[in-house]
Amino acid sequence: MNFSAIIALCLLVGAAIVAPTASAASIDTYPNFFSSDQIKHFASVDVDGEGAEEVFNKAFGVAGPGVPGRGETVNRSVGAAALDPAISRQLLDVTGTQMTAEELRSIPITKITGTTRKHVDCHYHSGELAVDKVAFVFLESNPEAKFVHGSTEIPVEAGKLVVFDGNVPHNTRVARGTVALAGPVDLRRLSVVWNISPPTSKSVKGPKSPKSPKKSKGTTVAPTACIGFCPRLLTDASEGIEENPSPERSLEIIKSFEHVGAKPDAVFSKQHHLINKESCDALIQHLDKQFESDRNSGRRLPAGKSEFLEGNEVSWTFFEGDLNTSYMKKLYAKDLVELIGRDETLKILDFFYDSLGDVNIDCMYLARHGYHDEVQVDTPYHVDAYSTMEITLNDNYQGGDVIHLTSEGAQKTEARPGTATAHMNDIIHGITPNVGSAKYILVLKHHIDRLDKEGVIRISREMVDKLTL
């Protein structure tokens, strides 16, 4: 099937939109969202032919780290169809969800031929859990199938839009026939979501504790399997991660991440005063200058995870439309050497290679996170899809400590200027909320199994030598 011949979605004129049916607090349905003509358009997409996988890859690329391959997904085949931007407006009108997609995008077309395993949803490119609502539209009716979300069962009826919380375990049960649908996608981003196994019931329940510790020490909740840097906004520091889990609790958390590669015997490196205060101040001043320039330009920065934006962008943010809460700026070898000098730069490279091995540094940037008490940012426990090194550049705030979890319990590295940590992609770690001011860091990474990063070298000893000798 030729991608250029994929059916484009027409404007949703004539579709009989009705008020949502609230089946549960975390799921809504909208009957007759698609008209019969639109259902025919999408249902005609071939998901079984030889070209279907190529079309899907053209539209969405290959799955990111931590996302199960298509070979691991049974009873399901997928294709892709072009999606007119008008669908964003229609979804906004119907669901009230503000989209961030502005240009023409594609939507997956999925055919399910048997009961799927119970799962939660993650983003296809990053592997992070889908924190926004997930949506799909049934393209056929099947009285012998149903979508099961938690304890709620949704009949399979053609044209029905289903909007739900992707973090609640769910699956499609098919007694006979098939279930075809347009989606699933992240409702806000209109990006593809995929499925991963939910945490075990043991990890969801968490430890039995009749007398919980004070909330200021972090609430005791089961983590969700986040892959890579995935910060969240907090209104209160007490909502942050568990700062002092016991060795037993640490092992529980690690076990809940085993399916994404976490190991209880994983190690990390740290060193205080790796670079001096003058170097830290120079990097902060450079980032502040770039930050003010971007903020005053009025340009809307791209938003998302650094490992997928750093290659093509010079600056970006994690939270859509919000530079203050998170801001990242790409750094090149020449920039770093000019800002802190040859000797300080080589200290950084020596620590990186000693900790993580002789691998390419294919990503380097400066970042600032959080900026005042009302808007705090923490990073939940997670594993990375890369090897990484971070250097803290300032300490004029409270919190912002990096916590690694091992079989021995929580290992906290307090935030101090010049302090470096490094680890590979098998250790659970998180960052406590920083309160009072922004936290500044320098980040260097080596991505694992990323074709687009092969041969990319952001900085190396040889490059430093050429710049300084």
N, C-alpha and C positions, 0 to 999 in steps of 0.2 A: 504494500500500500504506500503510495507516494504521500509524503507529509503535506506537500502543497495542496493536495486534493482533499485534505481532511475538512470535514464539514464545519463551517463557522456558525456559531449560535446567532440566530436572529433576535431582534428586540422582542421582549416578552409581551407582545401585544395580544390581548384576547385571553390571556391566562386568567382563570378565575381564582384570584387569591383570596383566601379566607383567613380569619383570625387563627392564631396558633392553638393547637391542642396541647395543653401542658400535661404530659404523662407523668412527669416527676420533676423535682426541683432542678435536675441537671439535664433535662431533655425536653425539647419542644418539637412538634410536627406541624407542617403546613400543607394540608391537602391541596391538590390541583395547582401546585406551584408551576409545573410545566404544562403547557397545552398538549394536545394529542400530536400536533405537527412537530413540536419541539422534541417530544419523546421519540418520534420516528427518526428525526435527524440524528440524535445521539445514539439510539439503539442500532442504527445502521453501521456504526463504526465497527470494523472487524478487529476483534481482539484475539482471534485464534490463528489468523493467517501468518505466513512466514515473516511479513514485514512489520507485524504489530510491535515486537520488542524494539526494533530499530526506530520506529516512530515514537515510542515511549521514551527511548533514550535521547532522541533529538529534542523532544519537548522538555524533558526534566533532567537529563544527565544520568549519571550513575549514583547509586546510593552512597551516602556519606558514611564515615566510620561509625560503628556501633549499630547500623541498621541491617537487619537480616536480609540476605540476598533473596532474589525472587525464587531461587531454587528451594529455599527453605519454607516458602509459603505455599501450602497445599490448597487444592480446591479453588484456585483463583487464577484468572488470566487478566491481563491489562493492556489497554491501548491508550490513545490520547486523541483529544479533539480540541480544536481552536475555541477560545472563549472570548466573545465580544465584551469590551469593557462595560457595555450596558448592563451586563449581569451584576456588576458591582452595585450599580444604582438600584437595581431591582432588589437585591439582597438587603441593601441598606433600608429601603422602604419597608420591606417585609419584616426584617429581624431587628432593625435598629442598630446593627453592628457597623461601625465605620471601617471601611476598607482602606488598606494602604496600597493596594495594587492600582496603578493608574494606566499602564500600557496594556496592549493585547497580551494575554497569557493563554496557557493551555490548561485543560482540565483532564484528569485521568478518567478513563472509562473502564469500569471493572465488571467482570462477570464471575460470579461465584457459583460453583457447580456442586458444592457439598458443604456440610457444616464446617465452619472455620473454628480454629482454636480461640479460646478466650484470651484477650489481649488488651493492652492500652496503646495509645497512638503516640508516635514520635515524628519529628520532622525528617523528611526523606534525605535531606542533604546534611543535616547536622547531627542527627541522632538524639537531640534534646527532646524532652517530652513536650507535647503540644499543650501549652498553657492557655491558649485561647480556645474558643469553641470550634468544634469540628462539624463539617456538614457534608451531606450527600443528597442526591435526588434519585429515588427509585425510577427505573426506566421500564419496568414491567410489573404486573401483578402476579403474585403466586400465593394462593391460599394455604399452601403446604410449606410455607417458609415464614420466618419472622426474624426481626432484628431484636436481640436481647441486650439490654443496657442495664447492668445491675440486676434488679428484680423486675424491671419494666420490659414488657414485650410489645413490639411495634409490628403490626401487620404490614406485609409487603404489598403496597398499592402504587401503581404507576402514577408518576407525577408528584408524589409526596416528597417534600423537602423535610429532612430530619436534621436537627441541630442539637448537638449534645456535648457533654464534657468528655473529652477523649481520655482523661485520666481515670475514669471509672471503667473497670473491666467490662468488656462487651464482646459479642460475637454474633454471627449470622447462622441461624439454624435452618438447614434445608433438608426436609424429608424427601422431597421429590422435585424434579425440575431444576431451574436455575434462578438466580437473582442478578439482574443487571442494574448498574447504577452509575450515575455521573458523580465522580468523587472517589474517595473522600478527600477533602481539602481543609486546611486551616481557614476558618471563615473570614478572619481579618486579613490575612496575607494572601489568600487564594493560592497557597502553595501546597504541594503534595504532602500528605502524611502517610506513614507506614505503620506496621504493627510490631510491637515487641511484647515479650511475656511480662505480665504484671509482677510486682513484688510478691513473695510468698505470704501466705496468711500469717505466718509467724512474725515476719518483719512488719506487716501492717499493724498488727496488734501492739507491737512494742512491748517493753518490759513491764511486768506487773509492779506497780508502785503506788500503794495507797496514799503515801504522802509525797507528792511531787516536789522537786526542788523549786526554789523561787524562780519566777519567770525571768528575772534579770540574768539568770544563768543559761537561758535558752530553753525553749519548750521541748518536751520530749515527744517527738512525733516521728513517724516512720518516714524516711527519705524516699523520694522518687528518683528513678534512675536517670539522672542528668548526665550527659556526656559533653565535656568541654565547658568552658566558662559560661555560666548561665546565671547571672545576678538577678536579684529581685528587689523591688522597691518595698520598703517597710515604713509603716507609720510609727512604729515603736520598736526600740532595740530589743525588747523582750520577745519579739517575734522571731528573732534570729536563730541560728543553728545552735545545737547542743554544744556548749564549749568544753564540758568536762565529762564526756561519757566514760563510764568504767571500761576496763578491758573486755568484760562480758558484753556490754552494750556496743562497744566498738566492733567486736566480732559479728554481732547481729547486723549492724549497718553494712559491714564489709560483705557479709553473706548475701545481703539483698542486692548487691551490685556484682555478684559473681558472673552473671550472664553477660556483663559488658567488660569482663576482664580483670576485675578487682582481685587482689591477692592479700592475704593477711601478713605475709612475710615481705611485702614490698618495702623498699627503702627510699629515703630522700636525703639530700645534702643541704646543709646550711652553713653560712659563714657571716658573722657580723663584721662590719667595717670593711667590706670588700673594696669599696671605693670610698674616697674621702668626701667630706661635707661640701667642699668647693665643687666637686664634680656633680654631686646631687643637686646643688643649687643651680648650677649651669643648665642642667637638664630640665629642671622645673621652670626656670625663666624662659627657656626655649619653647616649652609646651604652652606656657601661659601666653606667649606672644602669638603662637599659631592659633590658640583657642580664641583670643580676642579678634584676630583677623577673620576667622570663620564665622564667629558670632555677628560681627559687624557687617559681613558681606550680605547677609540675608539669604544665603544659599541654604537650601534644605539638604542636610547631609544624609547619605545613605545610612540605613539602620540595620543592624544584625550582628552576627558573630564575627569576630576578627579574622578567624581562619578562613572565612569565605569572602571577606571584603578586602583584606590587606593586599591581595595580589593586584587588584585593579584600582583601588582607591588610595588617596593620600591622607584622607581623614574621614572619620565616621563616628557614629554613636551606637550604643546598643539599644537604647530606648528611642522609639520613633519620635522625632521632633523635639528631643530633649538633649541639648548639649551639656547642660549644667550637671545632670546626674551621671552621665558617662560621656567621655570624649577620648578618642584615640587618634594618634598621629603617626604615620609611617616614618621610620628612621632608616637612613642609609649609612653605609660604612663611613663615607666622607663626613656626614653630619656628626656622627658620634666622635670621630677623631678630632674634628674641629672644636667640638664643645668641651671635651674632657682630656684630650691629649692621648698620645701613643701609649704611655705606661699604664694609665688607668683603663684604657680600652683593652689592652692585653691581659690585665687582671681579670676582666670580665670573661674574655675568651678562654683563658686557662681554667677558670672555675667551670665554665660550661662543658668543655671537653673532658675535664677530669671527672665530672659528675655524670655526664650523659654519653660519653664516648666520642669517637672521631666521626661525627655525622655533620651534614650540612646544616648551617643555620639559615633556614629559608624564610624566616619571618622575624621582623624586629620593629617594635613600635613603642611609643610612650603613651601612658594612659593616666587619666584622673577619674576617680570614682567618688560620687557623693559630694555635697557641697554645703549643707546646713542641717540642723537638727530635725527639721520637719520632714525632710526627704532623705531617708537613710537607705543604704544599699548593703546587702550581704550577698554572699555566694554560697548556696546550699552545698552539702556534701555531694561530690561528683568524682568521676574519673575523666581524664583528658583523652582526646584522640591524637595526642602528640606528646613529645617530650618537651619540657618547658623549663625556663629559668626566669625568675623575677627578682628584681632588686627594688626594695622600698627606698624612696627618695626623701621622705619627710616624716615628721612625727608630731605635728601640731594638731592632733586630733586624738580622740580616745577610740580604742578598739582597732579594727582593721588587721587583726592578727590572723596569720595563716595557721590552720590546724590540720595536721596529717593524722590519719587513723591507721594504727597497726594492731597486731595481736597484743601489744603491750598497753594499748589504750590510746588516748589523745596526746599528741605531741605538738605543743603550741610554740610557734616562733613569733615572738613579740615584734611589732613593727618598729624598726629603728632605721634612721637614715644609713644607707650603705649596706643593709643586711640583704643577703642573697639566699634564695632557696632554689632547689632544682629537683625535679623528679621525672620519672617516665610515665607511661600511660596505664600503670597498673595499681596506683595507690589512691585511696579515697582521701580527699581533702576538701576544705571549705574555708571561707573567710568570714570573720565576725563583722557586724556592722561598724562602720567608722562614723563617729559622732563629732560634730563641731566644725569640721572642715574637710576639704577634699583630700583623698589619699593619692599620691603620685607614685607611679611605678615604671620601670623599664622592663620590657618583656622580650625574650628571645625564644624562638621555637624551632623544633624540627618536626615536620609532619610525617606521619607514618602511612604508607600505602596510599599516597595521593599523587596520581599521575600528573596533575597540573603543577606539582611542586618538584618534580624530578629535574635535577640540574639547576634549580634555583639556589643561589648563594647570596644572601643579603650582606654577610660580613664573614671574613676569615682572617687568619694571621697573614696569609699572603697578600690579601687586599690591604691590610693595615701597613704592611711593609712597603708596598708600592706607593701608598699615600704619604709615607713619612720618611723614607730613606732615599 
